[in-house]
Amino acid sequence: MPFFIGFTGTPLLKKDRQRSIDVFGKYIHTYKFDEAVKDGMVLDLRYEARDIEQKITSMDKIDLWFDAKTKGLTENAKTELKRKWGTIKKVFSSKSRLEKIVADIMFDMVTKERLQNGRGNAMLVSGSIYQACRYYEMFQNAGLKQCAIVTSFVPSHNNIKGEETGEGYTEKLMQYEIYQNMLDGKTAEIFEEEVKKKFIDEPAQMKLLIVVDKLLTGFDAPSATYLYIDKKMEAHGLFQAICRVNRLDGDDKEYGYIIDYKDLFNSLEKSVTDYTSGAFDGYDPEDVQGLLSDRLKKGKERLDDALETVKSLCEPVEPPKDTLAYIHYFCGKDTQNPQGLKETEPRRIALYKSVISLMRAYDSIAGELEEAGYTEEEIISIKKDLKHYNNVREEIKLASGDYIDLKQYEPAMRHLIDSYIGAEESSVLSAFNDLSLVELIVEKGEGFIKALPQTIRKNKEAVSETIENNLRRVITEEAPTNPVYYEKMSVLLDELIKMRKEETERYKEYLKKICELTEKIKKPEKGNEYPPSLNSPAKRALYDNLEKNEELALELDREIINKRHDGWKGNMIKEKHLKLVIRETRAIYGKTDENELESIFELVKKQREY
């Protein structure tokens, strides 16, 4: 007798005449949505109902709406948004509900972190193909060019044949023309494939997909973060649609957001207290448990927890908890200890992640703090804490040399900081552009100090330890490429640190010498350490580790370049061949030590040029 096992990824409907359990028998195993969220397999969802028509009823209320939407922003952020406000305000002046939704989504595009920074994108579910076409045209006119329609419609002359009068013909013609302009000579199938690929792989280049029925099941795009719904949906179709935005996509995607323009859940309060009402009438209660959360309640809990986490991390910092104390705790007290930065690295990583989480938690309810239950005094205190801990984060990034390593997070964090905090001290870091502190010292010399945050700049010891930590980091990272040279640089750094500690009155001399040492570390070729012929890092590394034999270093460099095989690193046969080349070249100069051969070969493997 055959056995059948059924798998389903969506809740079972009570109203179906035969549920899966009736067909297959009792459950072997169940894995519910809330369990998957707890396990980190999918993201939790945040729901928000927006009633556009009630919010915007007159031109006078448009500015009130703007103030309400930007309540959590700084004046600078509001000013920046007002530059784009003219277009949005013009759209809002229309009586068309669709245009107001377009303006609402456009507002999100410039204020919501994942949409603003290009890491995430959105889907808009429209009620009909004609309505989707109208949406597309409005987004194009509003300046959002990175959007497309994906529906079952395939434009052809048959679409507009027949009676050429009346409202129905006008709509068909408009739909046909908009689609033809969007396809730009491509077939609908090819266009759809290109659009889906771009939406998944290049979210900044395809920020919004307008759909009706397609892509609401079986379409997995981790970048999709917001789902805007302007279509009556229920039961199975609705459940699958909202799960388009719960896919994992890096640390900066923490939730999937459902924006409801159709009041599908009747009201936020009712949908939270009774998961089986309204749109979810068809589901067993246990199947939808944990699907939606009270956004403001959860947002407040998240913000409180995030703030408490940061405070706990910083609690062990010794009094007076100034910049130097924070540097000592998160970077180590002794800059002469090469392991100090490594040992404190877990603390710094925890700090960076917790402050980023704090900023995002604030961002999610920034305009609704009072509604979430905070008093005016608590709001002032929270903003003060945000500014303080973000400045700490910036100072530690710089003091440890982690600044460049974290650049992938900077656009998003800069948006949040500039929008909600306006942290004057941290904004000075923009002077670094794409340079690390070490590179800035090489470029600016002693003038680099002007680019440091004021809290570090005003404390000589904090300046010194910031430089020393950054130099120690470079030495540690580069040492494998030329152990002899960087060991010498490490000794020189230790001597300068000792000088600083013993003779603080010679600070200017220390500063001059530290700048000279920085240039030696970062640009060895500019000093007088090497003959002019040694014009590459690989040649200099061979020279330093072959008893400063210039002729041998140059000959070995030539032999390696001429006789190496492509893809030799990691290939046992090709490595063996190159090792033989090195052995024979060294033998010409009387070098036969096999132990030295192994160390030279390992040095060669670490050179980027080979």
C-alpha positions as CSV (number, residue, x, y, z in Angstrom):
1,M,0.0,0.0,0.0
2,P,1.6,3.4,-1.0
3,F,2.3,6.1,1.5
4,F,2.0,9.8,0.8
5,I,3.7,12.6,2.7
6,G,2.4,16.1,2.2
7,F,4.5,19.3,2.7
8,T,2.9,22.8,2.9
9,G,4.5,26.1,3.6
10,T,1.2,28.0,4.2
11,P,-1.5,27.7,6.9
12,L,-4.4,25.4,6.2
13,L,-7.9,26.7,5.6
14,K,-10.9,25.8,7.7
15,K,-13.3,26.5,4.9
16,D,-11.7,24.0,2.5
17,R,-13.9,20.9,2.1
18,Q,-10.9,18.7,2.6
19,R,-8.0,20.0,4.6
20,S,-4.6,18.4,4.3
21,I,-5.1,16.6,7.6
22,D,-8.2,15.0,6.2
23,V,-6.3,13.7,3.1
24,F,-3.0,12.7,4.7
25,G,-3.9,12.0,8.3
26,K,-2.3,13.4,11.4
27,Y,0.6,15.7,11.4
28,I,4.1,14.2,11.4
29,H,5.6,17.6,12.3
30,T,4.5,21.2,12.4
31,Y,6.8,24.3,12.2
32,K,4.9,27.6,12.7
33,F,5.7,31.1,11.7
34,D,6.6,32.3,15.2
35,E,8.9,29.4,15.7
36,A,10.7,30.2,12.4
37,V,11.1,33.8,13.5
38,K,12.6,32.7,16.9
39,D,15.0,30.3,15.1
40,G,16.2,33.1,12.8
41,M,15.0,31.3,9.6
42,V,12.7,34.2,8.6
43,L,12.1,37.8,9.8
44,D,9.3,39.0,11.9
45,L,6.7,41.3,10.2
46,R,5.6,44.8,11.2
47,Y,2.2,45.9,10.2
48,E,0.9,49.5,9.6
49,A,-2.5,50.6,8.3
50,R,-2.5,53.9,6.5
51,D,-5.7,55.7,5.6
52,I,-4.7,58.2,3.0
53,E,-8.1,59.7,2.4
54,Q,-8.7,60.5,6.1
55,K,-5.2,62.0,6.5
56,I,-5.3,64.3,3.6
57,T,-8.6,66.1,3.1
58,S,-7.5,69.6,2.2
59,M,-4.5,71.6,1.2
60,D,-4.3,73.1,4.7
61,K,-3.8,69.6,6.2
62,I,-1.0,68.7,3.8
63,D,1.6,70.6,5.9
64,L,0.1,69.2,9.1
65,W,0.6,65.7,7.5
66,F,4.2,66.6,6.7
67,D,4.8,67.7,10.3
68,A,3.3,64.5,11.6
69,K,5.4,62.3,9.3
70,T,8.6,64.2,10.2
71,K,8.0,64.6,14.0
72,G,11.1,62.6,14.9
73,L,13.5,64.4,12.5
74,T,15.9,67.2,13.1
75,E,15.4,70.6,11.6
76,N,18.2,69.9,9.1
77,A,16.5,66.7,8.0
78,K,13.2,68.5,7.6
79,T,14.8,71.2,5.5
80,E,16.4,68.6,3.3
81,L,13.0,66.9,2.8
82,K,11.3,70.2,2.0
83,R,13.5,70.5,-1.0
84,K,11.6,67.5,-2.4
85,W,8.3,68.5,-0.8
86,G,7.2,70.7,-3.7
87,T,6.7,67.7,-6.0
88,I,5.0,65.6,-3.3
89,K,2.8,68.6,-2.2
90,K,1.7,69.1,-5.8
91,V,0.7,65.5,-6.1
92,F,-1.2,65.7,-2.8
93,S,-3.2,68.6,-4.1
94,S,-4.9,66.2,-6.6
95,K,-8.1,64.5,-5.7
96,S,-6.8,61.2,-6.9
97,R,-6.4,58.6,-4.1
98,L,-3.7,56.8,-6.2
99,E,-1.6,60.0,-6.4
100,K,-1.7,60.4,-2.7
101,I,-0.5,56.8,-2.2
102,V,2.3,57.4,-4.7
103,A,3.3,60.5,-2.7
104,D,3.2,58.5,0.5
105,I,5.5,55.8,-0.9
106,M,7.8,58.4,-2.4
107,F,8.1,59.9,1.1
108,D,9.1,56.5,2.4
109,M,11.7,56.2,-0.4
110,V,13.6,59.2,1.1
111,T,13.0,58.6,4.8
112,K,13.1,54.8,5.4
113,E,16.6,53.5,5.8
114,R,16.5,50.4,3.6
115,L,14.7,52.2,0.8
116,Q,16.8,55.3,1.1
117,N,20.2,53.6,1.0
118,G,19.5,51.2,-1.9
119,R,20.0,48.0,0.1
120,G,16.3,47.2,0.1
121,N,13.3,47.7,-2.1
122,A,9.5,47.3,-2.2
123,M,6.5,45.8,-3.9
124,L,3.1,47.5,-4.4
125,V,0.1,45.2,-4.9
126,S,-2.4,46.9,-7.1
127,G,-6.1,46.1,-7.6
128,S,-6.0,45.8,-11.4
129,I,-3.6,45.9,-14.3
130,Y,-5.1,49.2,-15.4
131,Q,-4.6,50.6,-11.9
132,A,-1.0,49.2,-11.9
133,C,-0.3,51.1,-15.2
134,R,-1.7,54.3,-13.7
135,Y,0.6,53.8,-10.6
136,Y,3.6,53.3,-12.9
137,E,3.0,56.5,-14.8
138,M,2.5,58.5,-11.6
139,F,5.8,57.2,-10.1
140,Q,7.6,58.0,-13.4
141,N,6.2,61.6,-13.2
142,A,7.1,61.9,-9.5
143,G,10.8,61.0,-10.3
144,L,11.0,57.3,-9.4
145,K,12.4,55.8,-12.5
146,Q,13.7,52.6,-10.9
147,C,10.3,50.9,-10.9
148,A,8.4,48.5,-13.2
149,I,5.1,46.7,-13.7
150,V,5.0,42.9,-13.6
151,T,1.6,41.4,-14.5
152,S,0.0,38.9,-16.8
153,F,-0.7,41.5,-19.4
154,V,1.0,41.2,-22.8
155,P,0.3,44.2,-25.0
156,S,-0.9,43.5,-28.5
157,H,-3.1,45.2,-31.1
158,N,-5.9,42.8,-30.1
159,N,-6.1,44.6,-26.7
160,I,-7.4,47.7,-28.4
161,K,-9.5,46.3,-31.3
162,G,-13.2,46.9,-31.4
163,E,-15.3,49.9,-30.5
164,E,-13.0,52.9,-30.3
165,T,-15.1,55.1,-28.0
166,G,-16.1,55.1,-24.4
167,E,-14.3,54.9,-21.1
168,G,-13.5,51.2,-21.5
169,Y,-11.6,51.9,-24.7
170,T,-9.7,54.8,-23.2
171,E,-8.5,52.7,-20.3
172,K,-7.4,49.9,-22.7
173,L,-5.6,52.3,-24.9
174,M,-3.8,54.0,-21.9
175,Q,-2.9,50.6,-20.5
176,Y,-1.5,49.4,-23.9
177,E,0.5,52.6,-24.4
178,I,2.0,52.7,-20.9
179,Y,3.1,49.0,-21.2
180,Q,4.6,49.5,-24.7
181,N,6.6,52.5,-23.5
182,M,7.9,50.6,-20.4
183,L,8.8,47.5,-22.5
184,D,10.8,49.7,-24.9
185,G,10.8,47.1,-27.7
186,K,11.4,44.0,-25.5
187,T,8.9,41.2,-25.2
188,A,7.0,41.0,-21.9
189,E,8.7,37.8,-21.0
190,I,12.3,39.1,-21.4
191,F,11.4,42.3,-19.7
192,E,10.0,40.5,-16.7
193,E,13.0,38.3,-16.3
194,E,15.4,41.3,-16.5
195,V,13.3,43.2,-14.0
196,K,13.1,40.3,-11.5
197,K,16.9,39.8,-11.7
198,K,17.6,43.4,-11.2
199,F,15.1,43.6,-8.2
200,I,17.0,40.7,-6.5
201,D,20.6,41.5,-7.5
202,E,20.6,45.3,-7.8
203,P,17.9,46.7,-5.5
204,A,19.1,50.3,-5.9
205,Q,18.4,50.0,-9.6
206,M,14.9,48.5,-9.2
207,K,13.4,50.0,-6.1
208,L,9.7,49.2,-6.7
209,L,7.8,46.4,-8.4
210,I,4.1,47.1,-9.1
211,V,2.2,43.8,-9.3
212,V,-1.4,42.5,-9.3
213,D,-1.3,38.7,-9.0
214,K,2.2,37.7,-10.2
215,L,5.2,37.4,-7.9
216,L,3.0,37.1,-4.8
217,T,3.9,33.4,-4.5
218,G,7.1,31.6,-5.1
219,F,9.1,34.8,-5.7
220,D,12.0,35.1,-3.3
221,A,13.8,38.4,-3.2
222,P,15.8,38.9,0.1
223,S,16.1,42.6,-0.8
224,A,12.3,43.1,-0.6
225,T,11.6,44.9,2.6
226,Y,8.3,46.8,2.2
227,L,5.0,45.4,0.8
228,Y,2.4,48.1,0.1
229,I,-1.1,46.6,-0.4
230,D,-3.8,48.5,-2.3
231,K,-5.9,45.5,-3.2
232,K,-8.6,43.5,-1.4
233,M,-7.0,40.3,-0.4
234,E,-7.8,37.5,2.0
235,A,-7.0,34.0,3.2
236,H,-4.3,32.0,1.4
237,G,-3.4,34.7,-1.1
238,L,-2.9,37.4,1.5
239,F,-0.8,35.1,3.8
240,Q,1.5,34.2,0.9
241,A,1.8,37.8,-0.3
242,I,2.9,39.2,3.1
243,C,5.6,36.6,3.3
244,R,7.4,38.1,0.3
245,V,9.2,40.5,2.7
246,N,10.2,38.2,5.5
247,R,13.4,36.8,3.8
248,L,16.8,37.3,5.5
249,D,19.1,39.8,3.9
250,G,22.0,40.8,6.0
251,D,22.2,42.6,9.4
252,D,20.5,45.8,8.2
253,K,17.2,44.0,7.4
254,E,15.6,43.3,10.7
255,Y,11.9,43.2,9.7
256,G,9.5,42.9,6.8
257,Y,7.1,45.8,6.7
258,I,3.4,45.5,5.6
259,I,1.8,48.8,4.7
260,D,-2.0,48.4,4.3
261,Y,-4.0,50.9,2.4
262,K,-7.2,48.7,2.3
263,D,-7.7,48.1,6.0
264,L,-7.4,44.4,5.4
265,F,-7.1,43.7,9.1
266,N,-10.1,46.0,10.0
267,S,-7.9,47.8,12.6
268,L,-4.4,47.3,14.0
269,E,-5.8,46.7,17.5
270,K,-8.3,44.0,16.5
271,S,-5.8,42.2,14.3
272,V,-3.3,41.9,17.2
273,T,-5.8,40.7,19.7
274,D,-7.7,38.3,17.4
275,Y,-5.6,36.8,14.6
276,T,-8.5,34.9,13.1
277,S,-10.7,37.9,12.5
278,G,-11.2,39.9,9.3
279,A,-8.7,38.8,6.6
280,F,-7.6,35.7,8.5
281,D,-11.1,34.3,9.2
282,G,-10.1,31.2,7.1
283,Y,-7.2,30.1,9.2
284,D,-6.9,28.0,12.3
285,P,-5.8,30.3,15.2
286,E,-2.6,28.3,15.9
287,D,-1.5,28.6,12.3
288,V,-1.3,32.4,12.3
289,Q,-0.1,32.8,15.9
290,G,2.8,35.2,15.9
291,L,2.2,36.5,12.4
292,L,1.6,40.1,13.2
293,S,2.6,42.3,16.1
294,D,1.4,45.6,17.6
295,R,3.9,47.8,15.9
296,L,4.2,50.6,18.5
297,K,4.1,48.2,21.5
298,K,6.8,46.0,19.9
299,G,8.7,49.1,18.8
300,K,8.9,50.5,22.3
301,E,10.0,47.2,23.7
302,R,12.7,47.0,21.1
303,L,13.9,50.6,21.7
304,D,14.0,50.1,25.5
305,D,15.9,46.8,25.2
306,A,18.4,48.3,22.7
307,L,19.1,51.2,25.0
308,E,19.5,49.0,28.0
309,T,21.9,46.8,26.0
310,V,24.2,49.7,25.1
311,K,24.2,51.1,28.6
312,S,25.1,47.6,30.0
313,L,28.0,47.3,27.5
314,C,29.4,50.7,28.6
315,E,28.8,50.3,32.3
316,P,32.3,48.8,33.0
317,V,34.0,51.9,31.6
318,E,35.9,53.6,34.4
319,P,35.1,57.0,35.7
320,P,35.1,59.8,34.6
321,K,33.8,57.9,31.5
322,D,35.4,60.4,29.2
323,T,36.8,59.7,25.7
324,L,40.1,58.3,27.0
325,A,38.3,56.0,29.4
326,Y,36.2,54.6,26.6
327,I,39.3,54.2,24.4
328,H,41.1,52.3,27.2
329,Y,38.1,50.0,27.7
330,F,37.3,49.2,24.1
331,C,40.9,49.4,22.6
332,G,43.1,48.4,25.5
333,K,45.1,50.5,28.0
334,D,48.6,49.7,26.6
335,T,49.3,50.6,23.0
336,Q,52.6,48.8,23.3
337,N,50.8,45.5,23.6
338,P,50.3,44.2,20.0
339,Q,47.5,41.9,21.3
340,G,45.5,44.7,23.0
341,L,43.4,45.6,20.0
342,K,42.7,41.9,19.2
343,E,41.7,41.1,22.8
344,T,39.3,44.0,23.0
345,E,37.8,43.4,19.5
346,P,34.7,41.4,20.8
347,R,33.8,44.4,23.0
348,R,34.0,46.8,20.0
349,I,32.0,44.6,17.7
350,A,29.3,44.3,20.4
351,L,29.4,48.1,20.8
352,Y,29.0,48.8,17.0
353,K,26.2,46.3,16.6
354,S,24.3,47.5,19.7
355,V,24.5,51.2,18.7
356,I,23.4,50.4,15.2
357,S,20.4,48.4,16.6
358,L,19.6,51.3,18.9
359,M,19.6,53.8,16.0
360,R,17.3,51.5,14.0
361,A,15.0,50.9,16.9
362,Y,14.6,54.6,17.3
363,D,14.1,55.1,13.6
364,S,11.2,52.7,13.5
365,I,9.0,54.8,15.9
366,A,10.8,58.1,15.8
367,G,7.7,60.0,14.7
368,E,5.4,58.3,17.2
369,L,7.3,58.3,20.5
370,E,4.4,59.9,22.4
371,E,1.9,57.4,20.9
372,A,4.2,54.6,21.9
373,G,4.0,55.8,25.6
374,Y,7.0,58.0,26.2
375,T,6.8,61.2,28.1
376,E,8.3,64.4,26.9
377,E,11.2,64.1,29.4
378,E,11.9,60.5,28.4
379,I,12.0,61.5,24.7
380,I,14.6,64.3,25.5
381,S,16.6,61.8,27.5
382,I,16.5,59.1,24.7
383,K,17.7,61.6,22.1
384,K,20.6,62.7,24.4
385,D,21.6,59.0,24.9
386,L,21.4,58.3,21.2
387,K,23.7,61.2,20.5
388,H,26.2,60.2,23.3
389,Y,26.4,56.6,22.3
390,N,26.7,57.3,18.6
391,N,29.6,59.7,19.4
392,V,31.2,56.9,21.4
393,R,30.8,54.5,18.5
394,E,32.5,57.0,16.1
395,E,35.4,57.7,18.5
396,I,36.1,54.0,19.1
397,K,35.9,53.2,15.4
398,L,38.5,55.9,14.8
399,A,40.7,55.1,17.8
400,S,40.9,51.4,16.9
401,G,41.3,51.7,13.2
402,D,38.0,50.0,12.5
403,Y,36.8,53.0,10.6
404,I,37.4,51.6,7.1
405,D,36.3,48.1,8.0
406,L,32.8,49.4,8.8
407,K,32.4,51.6,5.8
408,Q,29.7,49.3,4.3
409,Y,27.4,50.4,7.1
410,E,28.2,54.1,6.9
411,P,25.7,55.4,4.3
412,A,22.8,53.9,6.3
413,M,24.1,55.1,9.6
414,R,24.9,58.6,8.2
415,H,21.3,58.8,7.0
416,L,19.9,57.9,10.5
417,I,22.4,60.2,12.3
418,D,21.7,63.2,10.0
419,S,18.0,62.7,10.2
420,Y,17.4,62.1,13.9
421,I,20.4,63.2,15.9
422,G,22.4,65.9,14.1
423,A,25.5,64.8,16.0
424,E,27.9,67.7,15.3
425,E,31.0,66.0,16.7
426,S,30.6,62.8,14.7
427,S,29.9,64.6,11.5
428,V,33.5,65.8,11.3
429,L,34.5,62.2,10.3
430,S,33.2,63.1,6.8
431,A,36.5,64.9,6.4
432,F,38.2,61.5,6.2
433,N,36.3,60.6,3.0
434,D,37.8,57.2,1.8
435,L,41.0,57.6,3.9
436,S,41.9,55.7,7.0
437,L,43.5,57.7,9.8
438,V,47.0,56.4,8.8
439,E,46.4,57.5,5.2
440,L,45.2,60.9,6.4
441,I,48.4,61.4,8.4
442,V,50.5,60.6,5.4
443,E,48.5,63.1,3.3
444,K,48.1,65.9,5.8
445,G,51.1,65.5,8.1
446,E,50.6,67.1,11.5
447,G,47.5,68.9,10.1
448,F,45.6,65.6,10.4
449,I,44.6,66.6,13.9
450,K,42.1,69.1,12.6
451,A,40.1,66.2,11.1
452,L,39.7,64.4,14.5
453,P,36.5,64.7,16.5
454,Q,36.7,67.4,19.1
455,T,36.5,65.0,22.0
456,I,39.6,63.3,20.9
457,R,41.4,66.4,19.6
458,K,41.3,68.2,22.9
459,N,43.0,65.3,24.8
460,K,46.6,64.8,23.8
461,E,46.7,61.3,25.3
462,A,43.6,60.3,23.4
463,V,45.2,61.6,20.1
464,S,48.4,59.7,20.8
465,E,46.6,56.4,21.6
466,T,44.4,56.8,18.6
467,I,47.4,57.1,16.3
468,E,49.3,54.3,18.0
469,N,46.3,51.9,17.8
470,N,45.9,52.6,14.1
471,L,49.6,52.2,13.4
472,R,49.7,48.9,15.5
473,R,46.8,47.6,13.4
474,V,48.5,48.4,10.1
475,I,51.8,46.8,11.3
476,T,50.0,43.6,12.4
477,E,48.0,43.3,9.2
478,E,51.0,43.9,6.9
479,A,53.7,42.0,8.9
480,P,53.2,38.7,7.0
481,T,54.1,40.4,3.7
482,N,57.5,41.6,5.0
483,P,58.2,40.4,8.6
484,V,61.7,41.9,8.8
485,Y,60.6,45.4,7.8
486,Y,57.4,45.6,9.9
487,E,59.2,44.2,12.9
488,K,61.6,47.1,12.6
489,M,58.6,49.5,12.4
490,S,57.1,47.9,15.5
491,V,60.3,48.5,17.4
492,L,60.3,52.2,16.3
493,L,56.7,52.6,17.4
494,D,57.5,51.1,20.8
495,E,60.3,53.6,21.2
496,L,58.0,56.5,20.4
497,I,55.4,55.3,22.8
498,K,58.0,55.1,25.5
499,M,59.1,58.6,24.7
500,R,55.6,59.9,24.9
501,K,55.0,58.3,28.3
502,E,58.3,59.5,29.8
503,E,58.5,63.0,28.3
504,T,55.1,64.4,27.8
505,E,56.5,67.9,27.4
506,R,58.1,66.8,24.1
507,Y,54.6,66.2,22.6
508,K,55.4,68.3,19.4
509,E,58.5,66.3,18.8
510,Y,56.6,63.1,19.4
511,L,53.9,64.2,16.9
512,K,56.5,65.0,14.2
513,K,58.2,61.7,14.6
514,I,55.0,59.7,14.7
515,C,54.1,61.3,11.3
516,E,57.4,60.4,9.9
517,L,57.0,56.8,11.2
518,T,53.5,56.7,9.7
519,E,54.8,57.5,6.3
520,K,57.5,54.8,6.6
521,I,54.9,52.3,7.5
522,K,52.4,53.2,4.8
523,K,54.8,54.2,2.1
524,P,58.1,52.4,2.5
525,E,59.3,53.4,-1.0
526,K,59.4,57.1,-0.1
527,G,62.1,56.7,2.5
528,N,65.9,56.1,2.1
529,E,65.7,52.5,3.3
530,Y,65.8,50.9,-0.2
531,P,67.8,51.3,-3.4
532,P,65.7,52.8,-6.2
533,S,65.6,49.5,-8.1
534,L,63.4,48.0,-5.4
535,N,60.3,49.7,-6.7
536,S,57.6,47.2,-5.6
537,P,56.5,45.8,-2.2
538,A,57.5,42.3,-3.4
539,K,61.0,43.3,-4.3
540,R,61.5,45.1,-1.0
541,A,60.2,42.1,0.9
542,L,62.6,39.8,-0.8
543,Y,65.5,42.3,-0.2
544,D,64.7,42.5,3.5
545,N,64.5,38.8,3.9
546,L,67.5,37.8,1.8
547,E,70.1,39.6,3.9
548,K,69.6,42.8,1.8
549,N,71.1,41.2,-1.3
550,E,69.8,43.6,-4.0
551,E,71.0,41.5,-7.0
552,L,69.5,38.3,-5.6
553,A,66.2,40.0,-4.8
554,L,65.8,41.4,-8.3
555,E,66.8,38.1,-10.0
556,L,64.4,36.1,-7.9
557,D,61.6,38.6,-8.6
558,R,62.2,38.2,-12.4
559,E,62.3,34.4,-12.2
560,I,59.1,34.2,-10.2
561,I,57.2,36.5,-12.6
562,N,58.5,34.7,-15.7
563,K,58.2,31.1,-14.6
564,R,55.1,31.0,-12.2
565,H,52.0,29.3,-13.5
566,D,48.6,30.9,-13.5
567,G,46.6,30.0,-10.4
568,W,49.7,28.6,-8.7
569,K,48.6,29.5,-5.2
570,G,46.9,26.6,-3.5
571,N,47.9,24.2,-6.4
572,M,50.3,21.6,-5.0
573,I,52.0,20.8,-8.4
574,K,52.3,24.4,-9.4
575,E,53.6,25.4,-6.0
576,K,56.2,22.6,-6.1
577,H,57.4,23.9,-9.5
578,L,57.8,27.5,-8.2
579,K,59.6,26.3,-5.1
580,L,62.1,24.6,-7.5
581,V,62.6,27.9,-9.4
582,I,63.3,29.6,-6.1
583,R,65.8,26.9,-5.0
584,E,67.7,27.0,-8.3
585,T,67.9,30.8,-8.3
586,R,69.1,31.0,-4.7
587,A,71.7,28.2,-5.4
588,I,73.3,30.5,-8.1
589,Y,74.1,32.9,-5.3
590,G,75.3,30.2,-2.9
591,K,72.1,30.0,-0.8
592,T,71.2,26.3,0.0
593,D,69.5,26.5,3.4
594,E,66.3,24.5,3.1
595,N,64.7,26.1,6.2
596,E,65.3,29.6,4.7
597,L,63.8,28.3,1.4
598,E,60.5,27.4,3.1
599,S,60.3,30.9,4.8
600,I,61.1,32.7,1.4
601,F,58.4,30.5,-0.3
602,E,55.8,31.4,2.3
603,L,56.8,35.1,1.9
604,V,56.3,34.9,-1.8
605,K,52.8,33.3,-1.4
606,K,51.8,36.4,0.6
607,Q,52.7,38.9,-2.0
608,R,49.8,40.3,-3.9
609,E,51.9,40.9,-7.0
610,Y,52.6,37.2,-7.5
